[in-house]
């Protein structure tokens, strides 16, 4: 059975949102570990859930990675945020940007 494409929007039901958060957080941390091992890179990840609970992952000492980040952040090769990823996703699909913006405006 194939997976169904889902809309990327806030999950209304608190319990479903928490279950999804836990599963995706664990998947994201696994991918970070794999990237670190396969590509020999340092990774630090900081996540706060909607209840301000802190989760972190680091391929080494998180303090060391964060110190390097603070020292080098102005020289970053790539800086992205949710808006950048949203625009990139919809620009790769003809006509989807207009649909995405109209959906984003009506979902609030």
C-alpha positions, 0 to 999 in steps of 0.5 A: 500500500502506497503512502498518500500525499498530505497537505502541509498545514497545522494538524488540528487534533492535539493527540494526532499532532503530538504523535506526528511530532514524535514520529517525525522528530525521531525520523529527522534525528535518524536522518541527521545521524545518517548524514553525519556518519555518511558524509563525515559532517558535524550536525547540531539540531535543536527542537522545541515542541509547542509546549516549549519542551527541548529536544536536541541532537548533536553528532559531537559535543553540541557546545563545540558545534554551536560555538563554531556556528556563532563564530561562522554564521555570517559566512554561511554557505546556505541559509534557509527558512520555511518561506524559502522552502515553501517558495522552492517547493511551489515554484517547481510545480507550474501553477502551484504557487498561486494555489499554495498562496491562496490555500495558505491565506485561507487556512488561518 
